[in-house]
């Protein structure tokens, strides 16, 4: 369970940083909405990261080692040469991966951790919905 929890914490921090980057990269006619949306996403993930990390510390008496995993994730996304619409698609994919990690962790978790995982999963589901709506809107506008 501890390895799954650590993977979940890595994903939460990676997503937080990814959405912070997206917050700064927002542009065009959707700038204001995207800027606010991604700002809310990264602030929300900070809370999930913090609560999951505190649970990890309570179980292990150590700090989760997330730096390498986060760096590997961020290095896998080329923010400078990939277009904004592709980065929106990356956001959807990574959010799906995060949900898969949460579901896996939920299967192993006790009641206290299940509550934390449930909160994070519910928020992830909402973010996925918003990203899907956002990318669908963008696609429809291009087709018109």
C-alpha distance (Angstrom), angle and dihedral (degrees) to the residues before:
residue distance angle dihedral
X1 . . .
X2 3.81 . .
X3 3.82 92.0 .
X4 3.81 90.6 50.8
X5 3.79 90.3 47.7
X6 3.79 91.0 50.7
X7 3.83 90.3 49.6
X8 3.79 89.1 50.7
X9 3.80 91.0 50.7
X10 3.82 90.5 49.5
X11 3.80 90.3 50.8
X12 3.81 92.3 47.8
X13 3.82 92.1 51.5
X14 3.82 92.1 43.4
X15 3.79 91.5 50.7
X16 3.78 90.7 46.5
X17 3.79 91.4 54.0
X18 3.81 91.8 42.7
X19 3.80 91.5 53.4
X20 3.79 90.6 45.8
X21 3.81 87.6 55.4
X22 3.81 90.6 47.3
X23 3.82 88.8 49.8
X24 3.81 88.7 58.3
X25 3.81 94.2 41.8
X26 3.81 96.0 52.1
X27 3.81 111.0 124.6
X28 3.76 145.3 150.7
X29 3.79 129.2 42.1
X30 3.80 90.8 -30.7
X31 3.81 93.3 51.6
X32 3.79 98.4 112.1
X33 3.80 96.1 46.1
X34 3.80 94.5 42.3
X35 3.79 93.0 44.7
X36 3.81 90.9 53.9
X37 3.80 94.3 41.2
X38 3.79 94.6 52.0
X39 3.81 90.6 43.0
X40 3.81 89.5 56.9
X41 3.80 90.9 45.5
X42 3.80 95.3 54.7
X43 3.80 93.4 43.0
X44 3.80 90.3 50.7
X45 3.79 92.1 49.3
X46 3.79 90.7 52.1
X47 3.80 88.2 64.2
X48 3.81 93.5 47.9
X49 3.80 91.0 46.8
X50 3.80 90.8 50.5
X51 3.82 96.2 47.7
X52 3.81 94.0 44.9
X53 3.81 90.6 47.4
X54 3.80 91.6 49.8
X55 3.80 89.5 52.1
X56 3.82 89.4 49.3
X57 3.81 90.8 52.1
X58 3.82 91.3 48.7
X59 3.81 89.9 54.3
X60 3.81 100.2 40.5
X61 3.82 107.9 22.1
X62 3.80 87.1 -130.7
X63 3.78 138.2 93.6
X64 3.82 116.2 -104.6
X65 3.80 111.9 -106.1
X66 3.78 101.0 -129.0
X67 3.80 105.3 143.2
X68 3.81 96.8 89.2
X69 3.81 94.2 45.5
X70 3.79 93.0 47.4
X71 3.81 91.7 47.4
X72 3.82 91.0 50.1
X73 3.78 91.2 51.3
X74 3.79 95.0 46.7
X75 3.81 90.7 47.0
X76 3.82 88.8 55.0
X77 3.82 91.9 62.3
X78 3.79 116.9 71.6
X79 3.78 100.7 -150.6
X80 3.80 94.0 173.7
X81 3.80 101.3 56.2
X82 3.81 106.1 24.2
X83 3.79 115.3 89.9
X84 3.79 121.6 -112.6
X85 3.81 93.8 -110.3
X86 3.81 89.7 54.2
X87 3.80 89.3 51.4
X88 3.80 88.9 53.6
X89 3.81 87.7 54.7
X90 3.82 89.9 48.5
X91 3.81 87.9 52.7
X92 3.80 91.2 55.1
X93 3.81 92.5 47.7
X94 3.79 94.8 48.3
X95 3.79 91.5 46.6
X96 3.83 88.0 54.6
X97 3.81 89.9 50.5
X98 3.81 90.2 50.2
X99 3.80 90.6 51.8
X100 3.82 90.2 51.2
X101 3.82 90.1 53.3
X102 3.80 90.4 48.1
X103 3.81 92.0 50.7
X104 3.80 90.8 49.4
X105 3.80 91.8 48.6
X106 3.81 91.5 47.2
X107 3.82 89.6 58.8
X108 3.82 90.4 57.8
X109 3.81 99.3 37.3
X110 3.76 132.8 104.8
X111 3.81 121.1 -132.2
X112 3.83 97.7 -83.7
X113 3.78 94.0 50.1
X114 3.82 91.1 41.7
X115 3.81 88.3 62.1
X116 3.82 92.1 52.3
X117 3.79 91.9 45.2
X118 3.80 91.0 47.4
X119 3.80 91.8 53.6
X120 3.80 91.4 48.5
X121 3.83 91.5 46.6
X122 3.79 92.7 50.1
X123 3.80 90.8 50.9
X124 3.81 90.8 46.0
X125 3.79 90.1 52.4
X126 3.81 90.8 53.1
X127 3.82 91.6 47.6
X128 3.83 90.0 49.9
X129 3.79 90.4 51.2
X130 3.81 92.1 49.9
X131 3.81 92.0 47.3
X132 3.80 91.0 48.9
X133 3.80 91.1 50.4
X134 3.79 90.5 45.6
X135 3.81 94.9 51.2
X136 3.81 92.6 42.0
X137 3.82 89.9 53.3
X138 3.80 91.1 49.3
X139 3.81 91.9 50.0
X140 3.80 93.3 48.0
X141 3.81 91.6 49.9
X142 3.82 90.6 52.7
X143 3.82 91.2 50.1
X144 3.82 94.7 51.7
